[in-house]
Amino acid sequence: MTEPAELSDRELVRRAQQWRRHSLYGTRDASDHAREHEAEMRRRFGGGTTLAAPLVTLQVPLARRPRPWWRVW
């Protein structure tokens, strides 16, 4: 099997997705291969994801806030 470091960017992404799909279907050792490919992707493309992004909420004025659905009055 070709090492993840030897693959082109496009092929690396394709194989990482393929291995992850196989691991979801329960193929033995597929999750290990998927992790190797995903680690190489993080090394090449950086580890920035939206998971670490701050949660920003918009402040809605009190008068414009919708009523909770359970309040009838």
C-alpha positions in Angstrom: 0.0 0.0 0.0 1.2 3.5 -0.8 2.1 5.6 2.2 -0.1 8.7 2.7 3.0 11.0 2.5 3.7 9.8 -1.1 0.2 10.6 -2.4 -0.9 13.7 -4.3 -3.2 16.1 -2.4 -6.3 15.0 -4.4 -5.5 11.3 -4.0 -4.9 11.8 -0.3 -8.3 13.4 0.3 -10.0 10.7 -1.9 -8.4 7.8 0.0 -9.0 9.4 3.4 -12.7 9.6 2.5 -12.7 6.1 1.2 -11.0 4.6 4.3 -13.4 6.5 6.6 -16.4 5.2 4.6 -15.0 1.6 4.9 -14.5 2.1 8.7 -18.1 3.2 9.1 -19.2 0.0 7.4 -17.0 -2.0 9.9 -14.1 -3.1 7.7 -11.3 -4.3 9.9 -8.3 -2.0 10.2 -10.0 0.7 8.1 -10.2 3.2 10.9 -6.4 2.9 11.4 -5.8 3.7 7.7 -8.3 6.5 7.8 -6.5 8.1 10.8 -3.2 7.8 9.1 -4.5 9.6 6.0 -6.3 12.2 8.1 -3.2 12.9 10.1 -1.3 13.5 6.8 -4.0 15.8 5.7 -3.7 17.9 8.9 0.0 18.0 8.4 -0.2 19.2 4.9 -3.2 21.5 5.0 -3.0 22.7 8.6 -5.2 21.7 11.6 -7.6 24.6 11.3 -11.2 23.4 11.5 -14.4 25.0 12.5 -14.5 22.9 15.6 -12.2 25.3 17.4 -13.9 28.4 16.2 -15.5 30.7 18.8 -19.3 30.6 19.0 -20.7 34.0 18.2 -24.3 34.7 18.8 -26.2 37.7 17.6 -27.9 39.7 20.4 -31.6 40.1 19.6 -33.3 43.0 21.4 -35.8 41.9 24.0 -38.8 43.4 22.2 -38.1 41.3 19.0 -37.4 38.0 20.7 -39.9 35.3 19.7 -42.1 33.9 22.4 -41.5 30.4 23.5 -43.9 28.0 21.8 -45.3 26.7 25.2 -46.6 30.1 26.3 -50.2 30.4 25.2 -50.9 33.9 26.7 
